Amino acid sequence: MKIEPSDYDKFYLSGGFQYDAEWGRKFILERTELALGSGTLLDCGCGDGFWSHLLSEWYDVVGEDPSLGGVMMGAARSD
């Protein structure tokens, strides 16, 4: 059985969203109350794990995504 990558997989494998970590952290601090929390957080549809990675400053994060491309990009993340 041959498995073909979905368009979503291809999107992530070609570079994904290219978020900026400094911008993302500032967004969380200024526009949400997420930084006031703690505990465990489940990030459903986490994609490449950008938000999971940032939120791990405050939470024990578990990310789940159906896209192999997103998971592969998340695994390769170095920020």
C-alpha positions in Angstrom: 0.0 0.0 0.0 1.5 3.3 -1.0 0.7 6.4 1.1 0.7 9.7 -0.6 1.3 12.9 1.3 -1.7 15.2 1.7 -1.6 18.9 0.7 -1.4 19.6 4.4 1.7 17.4 4.6 3.2 19.1 1.6 2.6 22.5 3.1 4.5 21.7 6.2 7.3 19.9 4.4 7.8 23.0 2.3 8.4 25.2 5.3 5.0 25.7 7.0 3.9 29.0 8.5 7.4 30.4 9.4 6.2 31.8 12.7 8.5 34.0 14.7 9.0 32.8 18.3 9.5 36.2 19.8 6.2 37.4 18.2 4.4 34.3 19.4 5.5 34.7 23.0 4.6 38.4 23.0 1.2 37.5 21.5 0.5 35.0 24.4 1.6 37.4 27.1 -0.3 40.5 25.7 -3.4 39.0 24.2 -4.3 35.9 26.2 -4.4 34.7 29.8 -2.6 31.5 28.9 0.6 32.6 30.7 -1.4 32.7 34.0 -2.0 28.9 33.8 -0.1 25.8 34.6 -0.6 22.1 34.5 -1.2 19.9 31.5 -2.3 21.3 28.1 -3.4 19.2 25.1 -2.8 20.9 21.8 -5.1 19.2 19.3 -4.2 19.9 15.7 -0.8 21.2 16.8 0.7 21.2 13.3 4.4 21.7 13.5 4.2 22.3 17.3 5.0 26.0 17.2 2.4 27.0 19.8 3.0 23.8 21.8 6.7 24.7 22.1 5.9 28.3 23.3 3.2 27.1 25.7 5.6 24.6 27.2 7.1 27.5 29.2 3.9 27.4 31.4 2.4 23.9 30.7 3.3 20.3 30.3 2.2 20.1 26.7 1.1 17.2 24.6 0.6 17.9 20.9 -1.4 15.7 18.5 -1.8 16.2 14.7 -3.0 14.0 11.9 -0.4 15.4 9.5 2.8 13.5 9.1 4.3 16.6 7.6 3.4 18.7 10.6 4.8 16.1 13.0 8.0 15.8 11.0 8.5 19.6 11.0 7.8 19.6 14.7 10.4 16.9 15.3 13.0 18.9 13.4 12.3 22.2 15.3 15.3 23.7 16.9 13.8 26.8 18.5 
